[in-house]
């Protein structure tokens, strides 16, 4: 089963949750196999994670320095110090086929409804740290967007359809670019690969062997390939990634 976690104290979180409840009343005959839980925590980063489920999906606000109308999805996890919850230098288990399904669904519904928002993956960041696969599904990045009922309904439909989906894709670990990785977005939305953990360029100096091992092994589906944005990394950074790929016998592919 999938647990969908939200808190009524977070505007976007409650907005999406309300849309899920409304949608479930309309499609009673559909079996989505989920439980929606209002955790009641003051901050979405404080959601409890002591569940033993196939997947946790956390409904959340998205915030950014440069405000935009956007749907995002990502895995929580920390490539360095855990400034916003979770454990230092600890990744969570990625369920790449489910994240891909969420993002593809959002993208398709966004186009179908002529809604015009941006759609993007984000690199792994912030907490919590937990023992089961976890994905954050977000709308943002200001209060007007957090309250937008149409946006909430789009993300609700995307999440529920992803939960129901049984499609599987080959998972890849991705390295390069910034927090919103354009190259990996394109791969996620237009290819048969599913994006697992994303290490942005600004975190490469923090990468060590243990973290690389987590990025390869902490996945529901096995990872045998590492995609590196060739124009994003310098020679030293490229060699560092290649060396780790050799250690863990995974294929290094420049994209």
Buried (B, 14 or more C-beta within 10 A) or exposed (E): EBBBBBBEBBBBBBBBBBBBEEBBEEEEEEEBEBEBBEBEBEEBBBBBBEBEBBBBBBBBBBEBEEEBBBBBBBBBBBBBEBEEBBBEBBBBBBBBBBBBBBBBBBBBBBEEEEBEBBBBBBBBBBBBBBEBBBBBBBBBBBEEBBBBEEBBBBBBBBBBBBBBBEEEBBBBBBBBBEBBBEBBBEBBBEBEBBBBBBBBBEBBEEBEEEBBBBBBEBBBBEBBBBBBBEEBBEEEBBEBBBEBBEEBEBEBEBB
